[in-house]
Amino acid sequence: MGLYRSLFTAVFACVGSFLFGYDSGVITNVIAQEHFIDHFDSPSAAAQGGIVSAYTGGAVLGCIIIFYAGDPLGRIRSIFAGSVVILFGSALQTGCTSVAMLIAGRLIAGIAIGMLSTTIPVYCAEVAPPAWRGAMTGCQQWMLSWGYFAAQWIGYGSSFADSDFQWRFPLAFQCMPALLLCLGILFQVDSPRWLVKKGRDDRAKEVLRKLHYNGHNEDFLQFEYAEIQGEVELENKLGAKSWSALFGKTSSRRRLALGCGIQLAGQLSGINVINYYGPRIYAALNIDTQTSLMIIGISGAISIITCSIGLWLLEGIGRIKPLIISCYGMAACLLINAVLSQTVDPSTTSNHDALRASVSMNFLISFFFTPLGINSWVYPAEIFNTETRARGNAIATITNWIFNLIFAQVSPIALESIGYKYFYVFMVFNIVDGTIFWLFYPETKGLTLEQIGAVFGDEVANVDPLPNNDIKAPSSTDEKKAINDDLEK
């Protein structure tokens, strides 16, 4: 029963991730619709970049808010605050009468998404049992894919309307999941690790029992609670405060570099350029707007399937091997796509197979991106300790949004200026990122959040969860992992 409660808790929180995917994907349709273009007198490339950039700029602000307020508020109230803000931003976008008003709505929605995208992976990681942590934290990417899928198909269906409904309804739809999250999140349990950190030990024990008890794993619950409490007590004993602990220790700076690095890799992959400006890319291939939206919608549907497989692989073969395959695979696809585009002129060629191959490469890029997309949320949320997790993950997520903002502003200009040569840049980035993952990123699969500290050379609390000492306190990460596996069984 505990596992089902844990899964439901994570998936419900990830309604915020659905909003993340939806709000990111819906603008692709909106700025491509004929009635939108007519209503706002054919917005320039700079104006379109501003509409997209306002959202990503707001997300940076949202991450900064959580950097300061995430620990005082807690995970549940942070998600609640984000859901209220996005509800307001969505309503403002729906009723916009000018580009400035739309940009304001996008900015407010972006602030909310920054808050949600920072908090939700941390919350999922902290409520998940160790054997399911990767999959449950990866629900951020899975629900993001569902949101993107919904945005593309709602946008495609709305494109057949001959009125402003064509672009206003896709913007209005996001109010419904935002309201659901706003009303329901306060009924979910808070993070047991945050509760222990705040001295609410009895409540933390109740939450752990609700989330992880399966009817015959009392020993595991005792071990898990003792390990969480031991880490918090050790941090307090060492005088670790989130500022000094985050920047003052070599191991924490390494965590920060790895967390920011994997988020940066997601942006350098080129996937968001393809997502945001898909219709423009397909227009260069002489594919009309409705057909391009349908292609992007099909790609979104396939990404849900690949993401589901990716969640299984995450716990099956670990975090790092899929990351390496992901980056090298995207590099190969980007190379093929760029070469095709340079050698075939869509306006004059009769070689339709080459055009189909270009479209298929975009599908394959989305396929190979899946492990990187999932791990970009999982890895930063699990490598920090309890004291620094909220702020460390906030900085990593800020990295994601800052470079998202840069590429959102630069990409329309780059696509107009150099076309598909732009994708050679991302090919090189992917090769470099795959090599860095191979050489510098340690594996975290199967370890509890507290045990991951030993991977980075930190002092780890030795705990004995049983009063009668039936289980010897493990002194090494391997011993702890073995005990954890036995207890979960």
GUTOR-288076 format. One record per residue (C-alpha): x, y, z. Coordinates in nm, 4 decimals. Layout:
residues N
ATOM X Y Z
ATOM X Y Z
...
This chain:
residues 489
ATOM X Y Z
ATOM 0.0000 0.0000 0.0000
ATOM 0.2862 0.2365 0.0861
ATOM 0.4347 0.2118 -0.2627
ATOM 0.1049 0.3038 -0.4275
ATOM 0.0695 0.6025 -0.1940
ATOM 0.4247 0.7116 -0.2776
ATOM 0.3577 0.6817 -0.6510
ATOM 0.0305 0.8730 -0.6258
ATOM 0.1981 1.1451 -0.4191
ATOM 0.4746 1.1895 -0.6755
ATOM 0.2466 1.1783 -0.9801
ATOM 0.0009 1.4256 -0.8288
ATOM 0.2793 1.6698 -0.7449
ATOM 0.3935 1.6318 -1.1052
ATOM 0.0717 1.7923 -1.2259
ATOM 0.2985 2.0944 -1.1891
ATOM 0.5368 1.9271 -1.4323
ATOM 0.2448 1.8758 -1.6721
ATOM 0.1925 2.2527 -1.6562
ATOM 0.5644 2.2988 -1.7192
ATOM 0.5435 2.0912 -2.0377
ATOM 0.2144 2.2423 -2.1480
ATOM 0.3174 2.6034 -2.0982
ATOM 0.6494 2.5366 -2.2718
ATOM 0.4858 2.3664 -2.5695
ATOM 0.1729 2.5752 -2.6168
ATOM 0.3588 2.8855 -2.7305
ATOM 0.4908 2.6936 -3.0341
ATOM 0.1332 2.6637 -3.1573
ATOM 0.0158 3.0054 -3.0504
ATOM 0.2794 3.2098 -3.2332
ATOM 0.2249 3.0012 -3.5496
ATOM -0.1553 3.0409 -3.5709
ATOM -0.2933 3.2652 -3.8478
ATOM -0.5391 3.4477 -3.6224
ATOM -0.2662 3.5179 -3.3681
ATOM -0.0451 3.6645 -3.6403
ATOM -0.3349 3.8755 -3.7720
ATOM -0.4445 3.9878 -3.4239
ATOM -0.0983 4.1170 -3.3353
ATOM -0.0063 4.2468 -3.6845
ATOM 0.2573 3.9879 -3.7747
ATOM 0.4936 4.0010 -3.4730
ATOM 0.8580 4.0266 -3.5714
ATOM 1.1152 3.7596 -3.4928
ATOM 1.2375 3.9779 -3.2053
ATOM 0.8812 4.0084 -3.0676
ATOM 0.8322 3.6322 -3.0882
ATOM 1.1623 3.5834 -2.9128
ATOM 1.0426 3.8251 -2.6431
ATOM 0.7197 3.6291 -2.5914
ATOM 0.9178 3.3088 -2.5447
ATOM 1.1939 3.4741 -2.3421
ATOM 0.9536 3.6354 -2.0943
ATOM 0.8500 3.2894 -1.9842
ATOM 1.2042 3.1639 -1.9401
ATOM 1.3111 3.4892 -1.7721
ATOM 1.0244 3.4483 -1.5275
ATOM 1.1349 3.0923 -1.4598
ATOM 1.4791 3.2216 -1.3542
ATOM 1.3057 3.4518 -1.1043
ATOM 1.0953 3.1613 -0.9784
ATOM 1.4081 2.9553 -0.9131
ATOM 1.5610 3.2446 -0.7194
ATOM 1.2457 3.2685 -0.5063
ATOM 1.2733 2.8995 -0.4166
ATOM 1.6458 2.9390 -0.3481
ATOM 1.5547 3.1709 -0.0604
ATOM 1.2047 3.0528 0.0356
ATOM 1.2108 2.6803 -0.0458
ATOM 1.3334 2.5575 0.2923
ATOM 1.1282 2.7964 0.5093
ATOM 0.8084 2.7220 0.3156
ATOM 0.8630 2.3483 0.2721
ATOM 0.7928 2.1458 -0.0392
ATOM 0.4109 2.1389 -0.0220
ATOM 0.3581 2.5096 0.0372
ATOM 0.6126 2.5945 -0.2328
ATOM 0.4177 2.3859 -0.4851
ATOM 0.0919 2.5440 -0.3679
ATOM 0.2349 2.8939 -0.4136
ATOM 0.3541 2.8035 -0.7635
ATOM 0.0092 2.6695 -0.8586
ATOM -0.1609 2.9919 -0.7463
ATOM 0.0821 3.2080 -0.9444
ATOM 0.0458 3.0042 -1.2649
ATOM -0.3328 3.0187 -1.2385
ATOM -0.3135 3.3992 -1.2448
ATOM -0.0550 3.4045 -1.5253
ATOM -0.2604 3.1657 -1.7399
ATOM -0.5737 3.3794 -1.7029
ATOM -0.3770 3.6883 -1.8022
ATOM -0.2426 3.5179 -2.1160
ATOM -0.5906 3.4007 -2.2138
ATOM -0.7416 3.7466 -2.1972
ATOM -0.4482 3.9391 -2.3465
ATOM -0.5261 4.2241 -2.5851
ATOM -0.1690 4.3246 -2.6684
ATOM 0.1739 4.1697 -2.7035
ATOM 0.2798 4.3492 -2.3835
ATOM -0.0064 4.1891 -2.1897
ATOM 0.0797 3.8476 -2.3303
ATOM 0.4435 3.8955 -2.2319
ATOM 0.3337 3.9906 -1.8779
ATOM 0.1227 3.6759 -1.8528
ATOM 0.4104 3.4662 -1.9820
ATOM 0.6444 3.6262 -1.7284
ATOM 0.4111 3.5481 -1.4376
ATOM 0.3541 3.1921 -1.5588
ATOM 0.7298 3.1545 -1.5961
ATOM 0.7845 3.2578 -1.2327
ATOM 0.5436 2.9830 -1.1297
ATOM 0.7083 2.7229 -1.3503
ATOM 1.0483 2.8154 -1.2068
ATOM 0.9101 2.7540 -0.8577
ATOM 0.7480 2.4251 -0.9571
ATOM 1.0321 2.2870 -1.1688
ATOM 1.2741 2.3477 -0.8796
ATOM 1.0587 2.2088 -0.5984
ATOM 0.8870 1.9060 -0.7528
ATOM 1.1987 1.6925 -0.8251
ATOM 1.3261 1.7566 -0.4710
ATOM 0.9879 1.6610 -0.3248
ATOM 0.9643 1.3435 -0.5340
ATOM 1.3201 1.2402 -0.4450
ATOM 1.2529 1.2916 -0.0741
ATOM 0.9264 1.0940 -0.0593
ATOM 1.0383 0.8052 -0.2832
ATOM 1.1725 0.4710 -0.1581
ATOM 1.5332 0.4196 -0.2749
ATOM 1.4500 0.1512 -0.5320
ATOM 1.1929 0.3795 -0.6976
ATOM 1.3569 0.7192 -0.6519
ATOM 1.4861 0.7522 -1.0080
ATOM 1.1518 0.6609 -1.1632
ATOM 0.9467 0.8757 -0.9247
ATOM 1.1717 1.1808 -0.9573
ATOM 1.1786 1.1176 -1.3322
ATOM 0.8007 1.1632 -1.3310
ATOM 0.8862 1.5314 -1.3740
ATOM 1.0010 1.4564 -1.7306
ATOM 0.7237 1.2006 -1.7893
ATOM 0.4470 1.4438 -1.6933
ATOM 0.6286 1.7206 -1.8777
ATOM 0.6014 1.5011 -2.1878
ATOM 0.2281 1.4582 -2.1271
ATOM 0.1931 1.8357 -2.0954
ATOM 0.3847 1.8953 -2.4154
ATOM 0.1754 1.6264 -2.5897
ATOM -0.1483 1.7933 -2.4755
ATOM -0.0261 2.1356 -2.5863
ATOM 0.0607 2.0147 -2.9350
ATOM -0.2641 1.8307 -3.0028
ATOM -0.4868 2.0960 -2.8466
ATOM -0.3021 2.3504 -3.0587
ATOM -0.3409 2.1357 -3.3694
ATOM -0.7142 2.0866 -3.3090
ATOM -0.7653 2.4559 -3.2388
ATOM -0.5892 2.5479 -3.5632
ATOM -0.9035 2.4445 -3.7537
ATOM -1.1106 2.7174 -3.5798
ATOM -1.1649 3.0352 -3.7817
ATOM -1.1505 3.2811 -3.4930
ATOM -0.9367 3.3901 -3.1989
ATOM -1.0419 3.0634 -3.0339
ATOM -0.7592 2.9244 -3.2465
ATOM -0.5014 3.0602 -3.0018
ATOM -0.6967 3.1716 -2.6921
ATOM -0.8329 2.8278 -2.6011
ATOM -0.4901 2.6590 -2.5885
ATOM -0.3792 2.9322 -2.3477
ATOM -0.6971 2.8968 -2.1390
ATOM -0.6753 2.5182 -2.1051
ATOM -0.3810 2.5360 -1.8631
ATOM -0.6048 2.6959 -1.5996
ATOM -0.7727 2.3577 -1.5340
ATOM -0.4671 2.1546 -1.4223
ATOM -0.3417 2.4625 -1.2343
ATOM -0.6667 2.4750 -1.0363
ATOM -0.6504 2.0982 -0.9708
ATOM -0.2971 2.1282 -0.8336
ATOM -0.3886 2.4324 -0.6267
ATOM -0.6826 2.2560 -0.4611
ATOM -0.5230 1.9143 -0.4144
ATOM -0.1587 1.9649 -0.3147
ATOM -0.2382 2.0785 0.0405
ATOM -0.3888 1.7343 0.1068
ATOM -0.0573 1.5606 0.0285
ATOM 0.2050 1.4738 0.2907
ATOM 0.5164 1.6845 0.3264
ATOM 0.8704 1.5569 0.2819
ATOM 0.9811 1.3406 0.5780
ATOM 1.3336 1.4783 0.5449
ATOM 1.2106 1.8372 0.5622
ATOM 0.9993 1.7432 0.8672
ATOM 1.3004 1.5949 1.0474
ATOM 1.5045 1.9021 0.9595
ATOM 1.2331 2.1174 1.1200
ATOM 1.2259 1.9004 1.4354
ATOM 0.8872 1.7399 1.3625
ATOM 1.0109 1.3858 1.4190
ATOM 0.6792 1.2223 1.5098
ATOM 0.5130 1.3573 1.1965
ATOM 0.8099 1.2404 0.9881
ATOM 0.7647 0.8853 1.1216
ATOM 0.3939 0.8957 1.0337
ATOM 0.4711 1.0126 0.6805
ATOM 0.7368 0.7443 0.6267
ATOM 0.4867 0.4787 0.7368
ATOM 0.2229 0.6125 0.4975
ATOM 0.4654 0.6247 0.2067
ATOM 0.6916 0.3205 0.2532
ATOM 0.5243 0.0631 0.4792
ATOM 0.4233 -0.2528 0.2923
ATOM 0.2962 -0.4611 0.5852
ATOM 0.6199 -0.6409 0.6726
ATOM 0.9107 -0.3957 0.6472
ATOM 0.9113 -0.2429 0.9946
ATOM 1.2894 -0.2868 1.0134
ATOM 1.3374 -0.0876 0.6948
ATOM 1.1217 0.1988 0.8254
ATOM 1.3279 0.2141 1.1438
ATOM 1.6507 0.2066 0.9459
ATOM 1.5305 0.4735 0.7044
ATOM 1.4136 0.7091 0.9785
ATOM 1.7330 0.6591 1.1806
ATOM 1.9443 0.7292 0.8734
ATOM 1.7560 1.0519 0.7963
ATOM 1.7742 1.1640 1.1587
ATOM 2.1423 1.0696 1.1765
ATOM 2.2290 1.2821 0.8745
ATOM 2.0386 1.5841 1.0065
ATOM 2.2032 1.5502 1.3488
ATOM 2.5458 1.5184 1.1870
ATOM 2.4864 1.8320 0.9817
ATOM 2.3764 2.0178 1.2935
ATOM 2.6803 1.8898 1.4856
ATOM 2.9134 2.0078 1.2111
ATOM 2.7374 2.3431 1.2078
ATOM 2.6438 2.3015 0.8417
ATOM 2.4298 2.5863 0.7159
ATOM 2.3037 2.5820 0.3621
ATOM 2.5168 2.8780 0.2488
ATOM 2.8482 2.7608 0.3897
ATOM 2.7711 2.3939 0.3271
ATOM 2.6886 2.4647 -0.0373
ATOM 2.9905 2.6762 -0.1270
ATOM 3.2424 2.6078 0.1488
ATOM 3.3055 2.2350 0.1003
ATOM 3.4862 2.0772 -0.1921
ATOM 3.2325 1.7932 -0.2120
ATOM 2.9414 2.0406 -0.2244
ATOM 3.1074 2.2490 -0.4948
ATOM 3.1563 1.9293 -0.6930
ATOM 2.7874 1.8450 -0.6508
ATOM 2.6975 2.1945 -0.7646
ATOM 2.9169 2.1634 -1.0734
ATOM 2.7642 1.8255 -1.1642
ATOM 2.4066 1.9449 -1.1042
ATOM 2.4520 2.2615 -1.3086
ATOM 2.6426 2.0666 -1.5735
ATOM 2.3670 1.8153 -1.6403
ATOM 2.1043 2.0913 -1.6601
ATOM 2.3277 2.2855 -1.8987
ATOM 2.3681 1.9730 -2.1127
ATOM 1.9907 1.9595 -2.1572
ATOM 1.9924 2.3059 -2.3102
ATOM 2.3051 2.2475 -2.5184
ATOM 2.1423 1.9385 -2.6702
ATOM 1.9349 2.1616 -2.9012
ATOM 1.6034 1.9951 -2.8133
ATOM 1.4328 2.3147 -2.6972
ATOM 1.5266 2.4981 -3.0159
ATOM 1.3498 2.2239 -3.2122
ATOM 1.0508 2.2324 -2.9748
ATOM 1.0051 2.6088 -2.9638
ATOM 1.0651 2.6827 -3.3300
ATOM 0.9468 2.3574 -3.4877
ATOM 0.6974 2.5241 -3.7252
ATOM 0.9677 2.7611 -3.8486
ATOM 1.2069 2.4719 -3.9059
ATOM 0.9426 2.2753 -4.0960
ATOM 0.8492 2.5857 -4.2972
ATOM 1.2050 2.5823 -4.4273
ATOM 1.1256 2.2321 -4.5557
ATOM 0.8128 2.3667 -4.7331
ATOM 0.5793 2.1962 -4.4836
ATOM 0.2653 2.3983 -4.4061
ATOM 0.1774 2.5089 -4.0504
ATOM -0.0999 2.2569 -3.9804
ATOM 0.1086 1.9657 -4.1050
ATOM 0.4076 2.0798 -3.9017
ATOM 0.1923 2.1029 -3.5889
ATOM 0.0664 1.7513 -3.6545
ATOM 0.4246 1.6252 -3.6924
ATOM 0.5245 1.7901 -3.3648
ATOM 0.2165 1.6378 -3.1980
ATOM 0.3105 1.2893 -3.3184
ATOM 0.6620 1.3453 -3.1861
ATOM 0.5130 1.4423 -2.8494
ATOM 0.3084 1.1216 -2.8386
ATOM 0.6151 0.9120 -2.9132
ATOM 0.8142 1.0947 -2.6433
ATOM 0.5673 0.9721 -2.3780
ATOM 0.6388 0.6125 -2.4789
ATOM 1.0143 0.6641 -2.4855
ATOM 1.0016 0.8466 -2.1514
ATOM 0.8144 0.5544 -1.9951
ATOM 1.0872 0.3196 -2.1186
ATOM 1.3492 0.5647 -1.9937
ATOM 1.2086 0.5556 -1.6399
ATOM 1.2444 0.1777 -1.6392
ATOM 1.6009 0.1959 -1.7722
ATOM 1.6902 0.4482 -1.5030
ATOM 1.6477 0.1900 -1.2293
ATOM 1.7603 -0.1000 -1.4474
ATOM 2.0990 0.0142 -1.5773
ATOM 2.1554 0.3367 -1.3842
ATOM 2.1902 0.7053 -1.4570
ATOM 2.5205 0.7478 -1.6385
ATOM 2.5232 0.4919 -1.9223
ATOM 2.1936 0.6199 -2.0688
ATOM 2.3300 0.9757 -2.0494
ATOM 2.6323 0.8853 -2.2623
ATOM 2.4188 0.7075 -2.5234
ATOM 2.1755 1.0011 -2.5228
ATOM 2.4375 1.2648 -2.6057
ATOM 2.6221 1.0680 -2.8717
ATOM 2.2926 0.9638 -3.0331
ATOM 2.1713 1.3240 -3.0569
ATOM 2.5058 1.4332 -3.1998
ATOM 2.4755 1.1771 -3.4807
ATOM 2.1178 1.2819 -3.5621
ATOM 2.2043 1.6518 -3.5665
ATOM 2.4958 1.5838 -3.8004
ATOM 2.2757 1.3899 -4.0439
ATOM 2.0051 1.6552 -4.0327
ATOM 2.2469 1.9404 -4.0943
ATOM 2.4130 1.7595 -4.3872
ATOM 2.0754 1.6819 -4.5458
ATOM 1.9658 2.0425 -4.5138
ATOM 2.2847 2.1740 -4.6674
ATOM 2.2781 1.9381 -4.9637
ATOM 1.9040 1.9474 -5.0427
ATOM 1.7122 2.2673 -5.1203
ATOM 1.3488 2.2084 -5.0085
ATOM 1.2138 2.4724 -5.2499
ATOM 1.3541 2.3062 -5.5613
ATOM 1.4183 1.9393 -5.4817
ATOM 1.1986 1.6525 -5.5936
ATOM 1.3775 1.4237 -5.3475
ATOM 1.0963 1.3848 -5.0958
ATOM 1.2820 1.1011 -4.9240
ATOM 1.5463 1.3510 -4.8129
ATOM 1.2774 1.5734 -4.6631
ATOM 1.1236 1.2768 -4.4820
ATOM 1.4673 1.1861 -4.3525
ATOM 1.5046 1.5374 -4.2077
ATOM 1.1734 1.5015 -4.0262
ATOM 1.2679 1.1550 -3.8989
ATOM 1.5943 1.2926 -3.7580
ATOM 1.3933 1.5321 -3.5422
ATOM 1.1972 1.2319 -3.4129
ATOM 1.5206 1.0504 -3.3345
ATOM 1.6665 1.3543 -3.1592
ATOM 1.3608 1.3540 -2.9321
ATOM 1.4080 0.9799 -2.8759
ATOM 1.7745 1.0098 -2.7787
ATOM 1.7067 1.3138 -2.5607
ATOM 1.4838 1.1117 -2.3264
ATOM 1.7545 0.9797 -2.0852
ATOM 1.9130 1.3242 -2.0621
ATOM 1.5744 1.4874 -2.0096
ATOM 1.4865 1.2508 -1.7250
ATOM 1.8280 1.2604 -1.5583
ATOM 1.8535 1.6388 -1.5762
ATOM 1.5832 1.6454 -1.3064
ATOM 1.6708 1.3265 -1.1188
ATOM 2.0454 1.3690 -1.0732
ATOM 2.0565 1.7213 -0.9208
ATOM 1.7642 1.6399 -0.6883
ATOM 1.9406 1.3381 -0.5362
ATOM 2.3090 1.4310 -0.5083
ATOM 2.2774 1.7112 -0.2491
ATOM 2.2352 1.6456 0.1239
ATOM 1.9260 1.7522 0.3198
ATOM 2.0714 2.0861 0.4289
ATOM 2.1664 2.1981 0.0766
ATOM 1.9202 2.0083 -0.1449
ATOM 1.6643 2.2856 -0.2004
ATOM 1.9200 2.5560 -0.2722
ATOM 2.1584 2.3346 -0.4666
ATOM 1.8804 2.2104 -0.6917
ATOM 1.7551 2.5682 -0.7314
ATOM 2.0947 2.6803 -0.8628
ATOM 2.1082 2.3824 -1.1007
ATOM 1.7586 2.4643 -1.2285
ATOM 1.8517 2.8327 -1.2663
ATOM 2.1288 2.7150 -1.4995
ATOM 1.8682 2.5358 -1.7095
ATOM 1.6441 2.8396 -1.7360
ATOM 1.9200 3.0947 -1.7979
ATOM 2.0473 2.9031 -2.0997
ATOM 1.6890 2.8330 -2.2063
ATOM 1.6415 3.2105 -2.2046
ATOM 1.9588 3.2710 -2.4053
ATOM 1.8691 3.0177 -2.6748
ATOM 1.5061 3.1357 -2.6902
ATOM 1.6251 3.4857 -2.7746
ATOM 1.9131 3.3908 -3.0008
ATOM 1.7605 3.0992 -3.1930
ATOM 1.5113 3.2897 -3.4144
ATOM 1.7937 3.5175 -3.5289
ATOM 2.0356 3.2263 -3.5780
ATOM 1.7807 3.0246 -3.7761
ATOM 1.7148 3.3213 -4.0053
ATOM 2.0857 3.3991 -4.0472
ATOM 2.2592 3.0626 -4.0836
ATOM 1.9736 2.8107 -4.1033
ATOM 2.0612 2.4503 -4.0336
ATOM 2.4305 2.5282 -3.9875
ATOM 2.3145 2.6319 -3.6416
ATOM 2.2727 2.2649 -3.5518
ATOM 2.6409 2.1870 -3.6040
ATOM 2.6981 2.3858 -3.2843
ATOM 2.4673 2.1569 -3.0879
ATOM 2.6286 1.8492 -3.2413
ATOM 2.9638 1.9543 -3.0929
ATOM 2.8054 2.0340 -2.7564
ATOM 2.6504 1.6857 -2.7380
ATOM 2.9808 1.5129 -2.8106
ATOM 3.1517 1.7156 -2.5365
ATOM 2.8701 1.6522 -2.2870
ATOM 2.8653 1.2775 -2.3481
ATOM 3.2392 1.2603 -2.2836
ATOM 3.2069 1.4610 -1.9608
ATOM 2.9325 1.2294 -1.8328
ATOM 3.1545 0.9317 -1.9111
ATOM 3.4585 1.0686 -1.7275
ATOM 3.3290 1.2706 -1.4319
ATOM 2.9779 1.1676 -1.3201
ATOM 2.9458 0.8995 -1.0454
ATOM 2.6584 0.6483 -1.0432
ATOM 2.3884 0.6942 -0.7761
ATOM 2.1433 0.4142 -0.8605
ATOM 2.0182 0.2086 -0.5646
ATOM 2.1590 0.4277 -0.2859
ATOM 1.9487 0.6143 -0.0316
ATOM 1.9760 0.9910 -0.0365
ATOM 2.1816 0.9744 0.2823
ATOM 2.4222 0.7142 0.1417
ATOM 2.4985 0.9256 -0.1657
ATOM 2.7054 1.1525 0.0597
ATOM 2.9715 0.8823 0.0858
ATOM 3.0050 0.8803 -0.2951
ATOM 3.1220 1.2407 -0.2705
ATOM 3.3570 1.1746 0.0201
ATOM 3.1393 1.3219 0.2960
ATOM 3.1232 1.1915 0.6500
ATOM 2.8106 0.9771 0.6773
ATOM 2.6232 0.9030 0.9988
ATOM 2.6469 0.5405 1.1146
ATOM 2.3056 0.4380 1.2388
ATOM 2.1561 0.1315 1.4028
ATOM 1.7796 0.1383 1.3513
ATOM 1.6961 -0.1458 1.5894
ATOM 1.6977 -0.1094 1.9672
ATOM 1.8105 -0.4701 2.0136
ATOM 2.1051 -0.4245 1.7731
ATOM 1.9865 -0.7040 1.5449
ATOM 2.1213 -0.5051 1.2542
ATOM 2.4761 -0.3827 1.2793
ATOM 2.5308 -0.0211 1.1844
ATOM 2.6790 -0.0261 0.8334
ATOM 3.0148 0.1416 0.8001
ATOM 3.0464 0.1580 0.4223
ATOM 2.8232 0.2522 0.1322
ATOM 2.8284 -0.1036 -0.0051
ATOM 2.7196 -0.2481 0.3285
ATOM 2.4434 0.0093 0.3632
ATOM 2.3186 -0.0599 0.0119
ATOM 2.3089 -0.4347 0.0819
ATOM 2.1112 -0.3829 0.4034
ATOM 1.8770 -0.1425 0.2306
ATOM 1.8082 -0.3982 -0.0460
ATOM 1.7401 -0.6719 0.2094
ATOM 1.5058 -0.4572 0.4153
ATOM 1.3056 -0.3416 0.1151
ATOM 1.2499 -0.7011 0.0111
